[in-house]
Amino acid sequence: ERNIIEGPTRFLSAEDEFFKQLNYRAAVYGQAVAEGIRKGLSKKKTLRTADGRKYSELDKYVEDRFDEAFMPDKQANPKFKLALEYAQENTFTKGLGPSMGKSVQSAVNTVPVLRQIMPFVRTPVNIMRAVWDRSPLGIFRKQFKEDLFSPNKTIKAQAVGKQALGAAMFGTALLLAYNGVITGGVPKDKNLRRQKFDTGWRPYSFKIGDEYVSYERL
């Protein structure tokens, strides 16, 4: 009976770990390839293993680095800090650190009844941070500001990329809203609201041709 009750939680934990592994391995692979290229390792120069398998200098380096990324117990190697942070950030499971979110999480862990009101804290806070970092307000968050001006080119490039992606998305949304392709809430004025509905206008929708498709439930 207890296993049935805990089943959904265990499933979510397994799902989190699966996607963390995917992101961690992708980050390690990308990091290893970048390192190999910087070292000038050749992709064209091929070597052979004892069993006749062909591989390049770069392939061998990437394979060795990939092996280093995992401890003997198959856990992620702490030396690959950037890859670990990348995996945690992409699955919204990164530790909250000293912040208001951390204080709320501590309160929930201390007072069990709060768990019924707020069953999840870390994931919603991390999602909020992800949106914040991609908005013009991101520069006001201490951690993001440190990343943006980091001497580490990789960390800095990721921060710049977040801002560029956010600017593109927010800019596109504003342009579509300005042209009436995306609609928002209804006007407070009753007469104006009636006039808009009489034209076929619908709130919280995408306008595709002459038809409005609602996104309100998303």
Accessible surface in RSA format (square Angstrom, percent):
REM  Atomic radii and reference values for relative SASA: ProtOr
REM  Chains: A
REM  Algorithm: Lee & Richards
REM  Probe-radius: 1.40
REM  Slices: 20
REM RES _ NUM      All-atoms   Total-Side   Main-Chain    Non-polar    All polar
REM                ABS   REL    ABS   REL    ABS   REL    ABS   REL    ABS   REL
RES GLU A   1   167.88  96.4 128.39  97.1  39.50  94.0  47.90  92.6 119.98  98.0
RES ARG A   2   178.29  74.9 172.60  88.0   5.69  13.6  65.63  89.7 112.66  68.3
RES ASN A   3    98.67  68.0  91.70  88.6   6.97  16.8  21.50  51.7  77.17  74.6
RES ILE A   4   139.22  79.2 126.39  94.2  12.83  30.9 132.45  95.4   6.77  18.4
RES ILE A   5   124.45  70.8 106.17  79.1  18.27  44.0 112.87  81.3  11.58  31.4
RES GLU A   6    50.11  28.8  48.28  36.5   1.83   4.4  24.97  48.3  25.14  20.5
RES GLY A   7    27.40  33.8   0.00   N/A  27.40  33.8  24.10  66.1   3.30   7.4
RES PRO A   8    87.80  64.0  79.73  72.7   8.07  29.3  87.07  71.9   0.73   4.5
RES THR A   9    88.86  63.2  87.87  89.1   0.98   2.3  57.71  77.5  31.14  47.1
RES ARG A  10   135.26  56.8 128.27  65.4   6.99  16.6  55.95  76.5  79.31  48.1
RES PHE A  11   139.92  70.0 133.77  82.9   6.14  16.0 139.13  84.4   0.79   2.2
RES LEU A  12    83.61  46.6  83.18  59.5   0.43   1.1  83.21  58.4   0.40   1.1
RES SER A  13    65.59  55.4  55.45  74.0  10.14  23.4  36.49  77.7  29.11  40.8
RES ALA A  14    63.12  58.0  49.45  76.3  13.67  31.1  57.90  81.5   5.22  13.8
RES GLU A  15    70.77  40.6  64.22  48.6   6.54  15.6  20.14  39.0  50.63  41.3
RES ASP A  16    57.81  40.5  57.17  56.9   0.65   1.5   5.66  13.3  52.16  52.0
RES GLU A  17    85.90  49.3  85.63  64.8   0.27   0.7  45.16  87.3  40.74  33.3
RES PHE A  18   117.80  58.9 111.70  69.2   6.10  15.9 117.31  71.1   0.49   1.4
RES PHE A  19    91.32  45.7  91.32  56.6   0.00   0.0  91.32  55.4   0.00   0.0
RES LYS A  20    53.56  26.1  53.31  32.7   0.25   0.6  16.62  15.0  36.94  39.3
RES GLN A  21    50.56  28.3  50.28  36.7   0.28   0.7  27.45  58.4  23.11  17.5
RES LEU A  22    91.60  51.0  85.37  61.1   6.23  15.7  85.94  60.4   5.66  15.2
RES ASN A  23    29.16  20.1  27.25  26.3   1.91   4.6   2.18   5.2  26.98  26.1
RES TYR A  24     5.70   2.7   5.70   3.2   0.00   0.0   5.70   4.3   0.00   0.0
RES ARG A  25   105.18  44.2 104.14  53.1   1.04   2.5  29.91  40.9  75.27  45.6
RES ALA A  26    60.80  55.9  42.65  65.8  18.15  41.3  52.27  73.6   8.54  22.6
RES ALA A  27    21.05  19.4   7.60  11.7  13.45  30.6  17.46  24.6   3.59   9.5
RES VAL A  28     0.02   0.0   0.00   0.0   0.02   0.1   0.00   0.0   0.02   0.1
RES TYR A  29   124.60  58.2 124.60  70.9   0.00   0.0  82.44  62.0  42.16  52.0
RES GLY A  30    37.32  46.0   0.00   N/A  37.32  46.0  31.48  86.4   5.84  13.1
RES GLN A  31    52.61  29.4  43.18  31.6   9.43  22.4  27.80  59.2  24.80  18.8
RES ALA A  32     1.82   1.7   1.32   2.0   0.50   1.1   1.32   1.9   0.50   1.3
RES VAL A  33    35.11  23.1  35.11  31.8   0.00   0.0  35.11  30.5   0.00   0.0
RES ALA A  34    38.35  35.3  33.01  50.9   5.34  12.1  37.57  52.9   0.78   2.1
RES GLU A  35    27.91  16.0  26.56  20.1   1.36   3.2  13.11  25.3  14.81  12.1
RES GLY A  36     0.00   0.0   0.00   N/A   0.00   0.0   0.00   0.0   0.00   0.0
RES ILE A  37   108.94  62.0  97.40  72.6  11.55  27.8  99.01  71.3   9.93  27.0
RES ARG A  38   178.68  75.0 140.52  71.6  38.17  90.9  76.62 104.7 102.06  61.9
RES LYS A  39   131.86  64.3  96.86  59.4  35.00  83.3  52.32  47.1  79.54  84.7
RES GLY A  40    61.57  75.9   0.00   N/A  61.57  75.9  33.48  91.9  28.08  62.9
RES LEU A  41    53.42  29.8  41.13  29.4  12.29  30.9  41.38  29.1  12.04  32.4
RES SER A  42    35.49  30.0  28.42  37.9   7.07  16.3  26.86  57.2   8.63  12.1
RES LYS A  43   125.53  61.2 112.15  68.8  13.38  31.9  82.90  74.6  42.63  45.4
RES LYS A  44   190.29  92.8 168.44 103.4  21.85  52.0 117.64 105.9  72.65  77.4
RES LYS A  45   118.51  57.8 108.85  66.8   9.66  23.0  69.94  63.0  48.57  51.7
RES THR A  46    83.47  59.4  61.31  62.2  22.15  52.8  32.87  44.2  50.60  76.5
RES LEU A  47    69.76  38.8  64.82  46.4   4.93  12.4  69.76  49.0   0.00   0.0
RES ARG A  48   149.38  62.7 121.89  62.1  27.49  65.4  52.18  71.3  97.20  58.9
RES THR A  49    39.28  27.9  25.41  25.8  13.87  33.1  32.34  43.4   6.93  10.5
RES ALA A  50   121.89 112.1  69.23 106.8  52.66 119.8  82.59 116.3  39.30 104.1
RES ASP A  51   122.28  85.7  80.81  80.4  41.47  98.1  52.03 122.4  70.25  70.1
RES GLY A  52    35.12  43.3   0.00   N/A  35.12  43.3  24.62  67.6  10.50  23.5
RES ARG A  53   124.00  52.1 114.69  58.5   9.31  22.2  65.70  89.8  58.30  35.3
RES LYS A  54   129.07  63.0 108.21  66.4  20.86  49.7  53.42  48.1  75.65  80.6
RES TYR A  55    35.72  16.7  30.87  17.6   4.85  12.6  11.58   8.7  24.14  29.8
RES SER A  56     2.81   2.4   2.10   2.8   0.70   1.6   2.10   4.5   0.70   1.0
RES GLU A  57    51.45  29.5  46.14  34.9   5.31  12.6  12.04  23.3  39.41  32.2
RES LEU A  58    16.38   9.1  16.38  11.7   0.00   0.0  16.38  11.5   0.00   0.0
RES ASP A  59    51.94  36.4  46.57  46.4   5.37  12.7  17.97  42.3  33.97  33.9
RES LYS A  60    88.62  43.2  88.06  54.0   0.56   1.3  61.95  55.8  26.67  28.4
RES TYR A  61    44.02  20.6  40.55  23.1   3.46   9.0  36.88  27.7   7.13   8.8
RES VAL A  62    15.44  10.2  15.44  14.0   0.00   0.0  15.44  13.4   0.00   0.0
RES GLU A  63    82.79  47.5  78.10  59.1   4.68  11.2  30.47  58.9  52.31  42.7
RES ASP A  64    55.42  38.8  52.71  52.5   2.71   6.4  20.05  47.2  35.37  35.3
RES ARG A  65    49.15  20.6  49.15  25.1   0.00   0.0   8.26  11.3  40.89  24.8
RES PHE A  66    51.65  25.8  51.54  31.9   0.11   0.3  51.54  31.2   0.11   0.3
RES ASP A  67    95.61  67.0  80.30  79.9  15.31  36.2  30.77  72.4  64.85  64.7
RES GLU A  68    85.26  49.0  75.53  57.1   9.73  23.2  41.53  80.3  43.73  35.7
RES ALA A  69     0.00   0.0   0.00   0.0   0.00   0.0   0.00   0.0   0.00   0.0
RES PHE A  70    36.74  18.4  23.41  14.5  13.33  34.7  23.41  14.2  13.33  38.2
RES MET A  71    76.56  39.6  71.76  47.5   4.80  11.4  67.23  57.2   9.33  12.4
RES PRO A  72   133.91  97.6  99.10  90.3  34.81 126.5 112.86  93.2  21.05 130.9
RES ASP A  73    97.09  68.0  72.54  72.2  24.55  58.1  49.03 115.4  48.06  47.9
RES LYS A  74   159.64  77.9 152.59  93.6   7.04  16.8  94.66  85.2  64.98  69.2
RES GLN A  75   115.16  64.4 113.44  82.9   1.72   4.1  29.13  62.0  86.03  65.2
RES ALA A  76    25.10  23.1  12.76  19.7  12.34  28.1  12.76  18.0  12.34  32.7
RES ASN A  77    18.06  12.5  18.06  17.5   0.00   0.0   0.00   0.0  18.06  17.5
RES PRO A  78    92.94  67.7  81.13  74.0  11.81  42.9  81.89  67.6  11.04  68.6
RES LYS A  79   180.92  88.3 145.77  89.4  35.15  83.7  97.80  88.0  83.12  88.5
RES PHE A  80     6.81   3.4   5.54   3.4   1.28   3.3   6.81   4.1   0.00   0.0
RES LYS A  81   133.24  65.0 131.82  80.9   1.42   3.4  74.19  66.8  59.06  62.9
RES LEU A  82    54.83  30.5  49.28  35.3   5.56  14.0  49.31  34.6   5.52  14.9
RES ALA A  83     1.05   1.0   0.02   0.0   1.03   2.3   1.05   1.5   0.00   0.0
RES LEU A  84    47.61  26.5  47.55  34.0   0.05   0.1  47.55  33.4   0.05   0.1
RES GLU A  85    49.92  28.7  49.86  37.7   0.06   0.1  14.17  27.4  35.74  29.2
RES TYR A  86    83.36  38.9  77.92  44.3   5.44  14.2  46.52  35.0  36.83  45.4
RES ALA A  87     3.39   3.1   3.39   5.2   0.00   0.0   3.39   4.8   0.00   0.0
RES GLN A  88    59.24  33.1  59.24  43.3   0.00   0.0   3.27   7.0  55.97  42.4
RES GLU A  89    55.06  31.6  49.70  37.6   5.36  12.8  26.49  51.2  28.57  23.3
RES ASN A  90    67.51  46.6  43.80  42.3  23.71  57.1  12.22  29.4  55.29  53.4
RES THR A  91    18.87  13.4   6.16   6.2  12.71  30.3  11.57  15.5   7.29  11.0
RES PHE A  92    68.32  34.2  68.13  42.2   0.19   0.5  68.32  41.4   0.00   0.0
RES THR A  93     9.18   6.5   4.08   4.1   5.10  12.2   4.08   5.5   5.10   7.7
RES LYS A  94    59.12  28.8  59.12  36.3   0.00   0.0  37.89  34.1  21.23  22.6
RES GLY A  95    49.64  61.2   0.00   N/A  49.64  61.2  32.66  89.6  16.97  38.0
RES LEU A  96     8.41   4.7   0.00   0.0   8.41  21.1   0.07   0.1   8.34  22.4
RES GLY A  97    33.66  41.5   0.00   N/A  33.66  41.5  29.77  81.7   3.89   8.7
RES PRO A  98   144.85 105.6 111.12 101.3  33.73 122.6 121.69 100.5  23.16 143.9
RES SER A  99    41.00  34.6  20.62  27.5  20.38  47.0  36.05  76.8   4.96   6.9
RES MET A 100   160.60  83.2 147.51  97.6  13.09  31.2 110.74  94.1  49.86  66.1
RES GLY A 101    10.79  13.3   0.00   N/A  10.79  13.3   5.29  14.5   5.50  12.3
RES LYS A 102    91.09  44.4  91.09  55.9   0.00   0.0  44.10  39.7  46.99  50.1
RES SER A 103    70.33  59.4  59.59  79.5  10.73  24.7  34.97  74.5  35.35  49.5
RES VAL A 104    51.03  33.6  48.34  43.8   2.69   6.5  51.00  44.3   0.03   0.1
RES GLN A 105    36.69  20.5  36.69  26.8   0.00   0.0   5.50  11.7  31.19  23.7
RES SER A 106    50.87  43.0  46.44  62.0   4.43  10.2  33.35  71.0  17.52  24.5
RES ALA A 107    41.77  38.4  34.53  53.3   7.24  16.5  41.37  58.3   0.40   1.1
RES VAL A 108     1.76   1.2   0.19   0.2   1.57   3.8   0.19   0.2   1.57   4.3
RES ASN A 109    95.04  65.5  63.85  61.7  31.19  75.1  28.41  68.4  66.63  64.4
RES THR A 110   105.62  75.1  81.43  82.5  24.19  57.7  65.64  88.2  39.98  60.4
RES VAL A 111    63.15  41.6  62.81  56.9   0.33   0.8  63.15  54.9   0.00   0.0
RES PRO A 112   100.64  73.3  94.20  85.9   6.45  23.4  98.96  81.7   1.68  10.5
RES VAL A 113    95.06  62.6  88.48  80.1   6.58  15.8  93.47  81.2   1.59   4.3
RES LEU A 114    46.69  26.0  46.69  33.4   0.00   0.0  46.69  32.8   0.00   0.0
RES ARG A 115    91.36  38.4  89.50  45.6   1.86   4.4  40.33  55.1  51.02  30.9
RES GLN A 116   146.55  81.9 116.20  84.9  30.34  72.2  42.95  91.4 103.59  78.6
RES ILE A 117   124.33  70.8  98.70  73.5  25.63  61.8 103.94  74.8  20.39  55.3
RES MET A 118    68.91  35.7  66.30  43.9   2.60   6.2  39.71  33.8  29.20  38.7
RES PRO A 119    67.94  49.5  62.52  57.0   5.42  19.7  62.52  51.6   5.42  33.7
RES PHE A 120   127.48  63.8 114.69  71.0  12.80  33.3 117.22  71.1  10.27  29.4
RES VAL A 121    12.34   8.1   5.64   5.1   6.70  16.2   8.54   7.4   3.80  10.3
RES ARG A 122    95.06  39.9  93.36  47.6   1.70   4.1   9.13  12.5  85.93  52.1
RES THR A 123    52.70  37.5  51.83  52.5   0.87   2.1  31.60  42.4  21.10  31.9
RES PRO A 124    66.82  48.7  58.00  52.9   8.82  32.1  61.75  51.0   5.07  31.5
RES VAL A 125    25.06  16.5  23.61  21.4   1.45   3.5  25.02  21.7   0.04   0.1
RES ASN A 126    12.47   8.6   9.21   8.9   3.26   7.8   3.60   8.7   8.86   8.6
RES ILE A 127    75.99  43.2  75.99  56.6   0.00   0.0  75.99  54.7   0.00   0.0
RES MET A 128   118.80  61.5 112.80  74.7   6.00  14.3  77.59  66.0  41.21  54.6
RES ARG A 129    39.40  16.5  38.67  19.7   0.73   1.7  13.24  18.1  26.16  15.9
RES ALA A 130    21.36  19.6  17.03  26.3   4.33   9.8  21.17  29.8   0.19   0.5
RES VAL A 131    87.22  57.4  84.17  76.2   3.06   7.4  87.21  75.8   0.01   0.0
RES TRP A 132    99.49  39.9  96.34  46.6   3.16   7.4  98.54  52.5   0.96   1.6
RES ASP A 133     5.81   4.1   5.81   5.8   0.00   0.0   0.00   0.0   5.81   5.8
RES ARG A 134    64.81  27.2  63.03  32.1   1.78   4.2  21.80  29.8  43.01  26.1
RES SER A 135    12.87  10.9  12.11  16.2   0.76   1.8  12.02  25.6   0.85   1.2
RES PRO A 136   105.71  77.0  90.68  82.7  15.04  54.7  95.31  78.7  10.41  64.7
RES LEU A 137    87.39  48.7  87.39  62.5   0.00   0.0  87.39  61.4   0.00   0.0
RES GLY A 138     0.00   0.0   0.00   N/A   0.00   0.0   0.00   0.0   0.00   0.0
RES ILE A 139    54.69  31.1  52.82  39.4   1.87   4.5  52.82  38.0   1.87   5.1
RES PHE A 140   155.34  77.7 122.10  75.6  33.24  86.5 127.23  77.1  28.11  80.4
RES ARG A 141    59.69  25.1  54.77  27.9   4.92  11.7  35.34  48.3  24.35  14.8
RES LYS A 142   159.46  77.8 149.99  92.0   9.47  22.5  97.71  88.0  61.75  65.8
RES GLN A 143    79.36  44.4  77.33  56.5   2.03   4.8  24.62  52.4  54.73  41.5
RES PHE A 144     1.33   0.7   1.14   0.7   0.19   0.5   1.33   0.8   0.00   0.0
RES LYS A 145   107.63  52.5 107.21  65.8   0.41   1.0  49.73  44.8  57.90  61.7
RES GLU A 146    90.14  51.7  77.55  58.7  12.58  30.0  44.27  85.6  45.87  37.4
RES ASP A 147    31.40  22.0  31.27  31.1   0.13   0.3   2.21   5.2  29.19  29.1
RES LEU A 148    31.63  17.6  30.81  22.0   0.82   2.1  30.81  21.6   0.82   2.2
RES PHE A 149   136.52  68.3 111.58  69.1  24.94  64.9 113.24  68.7  23.28  66.6
RES SER A 150    15.69  13.3  10.27  13.7   5.42  12.5   6.35  13.5   9.34  13.1
RES PRO A 151   136.46  99.5 101.57  92.6  34.89 126.8 115.37  95.3  21.09 131.1
RES ASN A 152    60.16  41.5  50.59  48.9   9.58  23.1  19.12  46.0  41.04  39.7
RES LYS A 153   180.03  87.8 171.26 105.1   8.77  20.9 115.43 103.9  64.60  68.8
RES THR A 154    68.01  48.4  62.25  63.1   5.76  13.7  34.75  46.7  33.26  50.3
RES ILE A 155    41.17  23.4  40.41  30.1   0.76   1.8  40.41  29.1   0.76   2.1
RES LYS A 156    95.03  46.4  95.03  58.3   0.00   0.0  40.02  36.0  55.01  58.6
RES ALA A 157    62.96  57.9  48.97  75.6  13.99  31.8  55.37  78.0   7.59  20.1
RES GLN A 158    83.71  46.8  73.17  53.5  10.54  25.1  37.19  79.2  46.52  35.3
RES ALA A 159     2.12   2.0   0.75   1.2   1.37   3.1   1.78   2.5   0.34   0.9
RES VAL A 160    74.08  48.7  73.16  66.2   0.93   2.2  73.74  64.1   0.34   0.9
RES GLY A 161    35.52  43.8   0.00   N/A  35.52  43.8  30.88  84.7   4.64  10.4
RES LYS A 162    31.57  15.4  28.86  17.7   2.71   6.4  18.03  16.2  13.54  14.4
RES GLN A 163    50.09  28.0  47.12  34.4   2.97   7.1  21.69  46.2  28.40  21.5
RES ALA A 164    61.41  56.5  46.38  71.6  15.03  34.2  55.45  78.1   5.95  15.8
RES LEU A 165    95.36  53.1  90.18  64.5   5.19  13.0  94.73  66.5   0.63   1.7
RES GLY A 166     1.27   1.6   0.00   N/A   1.27   1.6   1.27   3.5   0.00   0.0
RES ALA A 167    68.40  62.9  49.91  77.0  18.50  42.1  59.55  83.9   8.86  23.5
RES ALA A 168    59.76  54.9  45.20  69.7  14.56  33.1  58.19  81.9   1.57   4.2
RES MET A 169   118.27  61.2 109.17  72.2   9.11  21.7  99.69  84.8  18.59  24.6
RES PHE A 170    89.12  44.6  87.94  54.5   1.18   3.1  88.90  53.9   0.22   0.6
RES GLY A 171    35.67  44.0   0.00   N/A  35.67  44.0  29.60  81.2   6.07  13.6
RES THR A 172    73.69  52.4  69.14  70.1   4.55  10.8  47.37  63.6  26.32  39.8
RES ALA A 173    44.21  40.6  40.72  62.8   3.48   7.9  42.48  59.8   1.72   4.6
RES LEU A 174   128.43  71.5 124.14  88.8   4.29  10.8 124.90  87.7   3.54   9.5
RES LEU A 175   110.28  61.4 106.29  76.0   3.99  10.0 109.91  77.2   0.37   1.0
RES LEU A 176    59.22  33.0  59.22  42.4   0.00   0.0  59.22  41.6   0.00   0.0
RES ALA A 177    52.25  48.0  36.40  56.2  15.84  36.0  36.76  51.8  15.49  41.0
RES TYR A 178   191.42  89.4 159.71  90.9  31.71  82.5 120.77  90.8  70.64  87.1
RES ASN A 179    92.93  64.1  61.20  59.1  31.72  76.4  21.42  51.5  71.51  69.1
RES GLY A 180    31.25  38.5   0.00   N/A  31.25  38.5  29.12  79.9   2.13   4.8
RES VAL A 181    53.76  35.4  53.71  48.6   0.05   0.1  53.76  46.7   0.00   0.0
RES ILE A 182    37.65  21.4  32.58  24.3   5.07  12.2  32.58  23.5   5.07  13.8
RES THR A 183     9.89   7.0   4.28   4.3   5.61  13.4   9.73  13.1   0.16   0.2
RES GLY A 184    36.73  45.3   0.00   N/A  36.73  45.3  25.96  71.2  10.77  24.1
RES GLY A 185    39.55  48.8   0.00   N/A  39.55  48.8  13.90  38.1  25.65  57.4
RES VAL A 186    67.35  44.3  49.62  44.9  17.74  42.7  49.68  43.2  17.67  47.9
RES PRO A 187    26.66  19.4  14.32  13.1  12.34  44.9  26.51  21.9   0.15   0.9
RES LYS A 188   200.12  97.6 174.41 107.0  25.71  61.2 122.24 110.0  77.87  82.9
RES ASP A 189    78.88  55.3  67.31  67.0  11.57  27.4  31.25  73.5  47.63  47.5
RES LYS A 190   154.97  75.6 148.63  91.2   6.34  15.1  91.30  82.2  63.67  67.8
RES ASN A 191    82.22  56.7  81.80  79.1   0.41   1.0  12.71  30.6  69.50  67.2
RES LEU A 192    85.50  47.6  84.23  60.3   1.27   3.2  85.15  59.8   0.35   0.9
RES ARG A 193    67.41  28.3  67.41  34.4   0.00   0.0  12.28  16.8  55.13  33.4
RES ARG A 194   136.34  57.2 131.11  66.8   5.23  12.4  59.69  81.6  76.65  46.5
RES GLN A 195   106.08  59.3 102.44  74.9   3.64   8.7  35.93  76.5  70.15  53.2
RES LYS A 196    64.50  31.5  62.07  38.1   2.44   5.8  21.55  19.4  42.96  45.8
RES PHE A 197    71.34  35.7  62.58  38.8   8.76  22.8  62.73  38.0   8.61  24.6
RES ASP A 198   113.00  79.2  76.11  75.8  36.90  87.2  30.71  72.3  82.29  82.1
RES THR A 199   111.90  79.6  72.55  73.6  39.35  93.8  73.80  99.1  38.10  57.6
RES GLY A 200    34.08  42.0   0.00   N/A  34.08  42.0  27.85  76.4   6.23  13.9
RES TRP A 201    26.59  10.7  26.14  12.7   0.46   1.1  19.07  10.2   7.53  12.2
RES ARG A 202   107.00  44.9 107.00  54.5   0.00   0.0  32.89  44.9  74.12  44.9
RES PRO A 203    25.26  18.4  22.31  20.3   2.95  10.7  22.31  18.4   2.95  18.3
RES TYR A 204    88.87  41.5  88.87  50.6   0.00   0.0  52.53  39.5  36.34  44.8
RES SER A 205     1.44   1.2   1.44   1.9   0.00   0.0   0.00   0.0   1.44   2.0
RES PHE A 206    80.62  40.3  80.62  49.9   0.00   0.0  80.62  48.9   0.00   0.0
RES LYS A 207    81.38  39.7  71.30  43.7  10.08  24.0  19.71  17.7  61.67  65.7
RES ILE A 208   114.62  65.2 106.13  79.1   8.50  20.5 109.17  78.6   5.46  14.8
RES GLY A 209    61.35  75.7   0.00   N/A  61.35  75.7  42.88 117.7  18.47  41.4
RES ASP A 210   143.04 100.2 114.00 113.5  29.04  68.7  37.41  88.0 105.63 105.3
RES GLU A 211   119.04  68.3 115.06  87.0   3.98   9.5  39.39  76.2  79.65  65.0
RES TYR A 212    51.60  24.1  27.15  15.4  24.45  63.6  12.37   9.3  39.23  48.4
RES VAL A 213    68.41  45.0  65.10  58.9   3.31   8.0  68.41  59.4   0.00   0.0
RES SER A 214    72.28  61.1  45.28  60.4  27.00  62.2  38.83  82.7  33.45  46.9
RES TYR A 215    53.45  25.0  50.22  28.6   3.23   8.4  39.69  29.8  13.76  17.0
RES GLU A 216   113.23  65.0  88.74  67.1  24.49  58.3  27.78  53.7  85.45  69.8
RES ARG A 217   242.59 101.9 205.07 104.5  37.52  89.3  83.13 113.6 159.46  96.6
RES LEU A 218   179.73 100.1 115.98  83.0  63.75 160.3 145.77 102.4  33.96  91.4
END  Absolute sums over single chains surface
CHAIN  1 A    16141.3      13729.5       2411.8      10190.8       5950.5
END  Absolute sums over all chains
TOTAL         16141.3      13729.5       2411.8      10190.8       5950.5
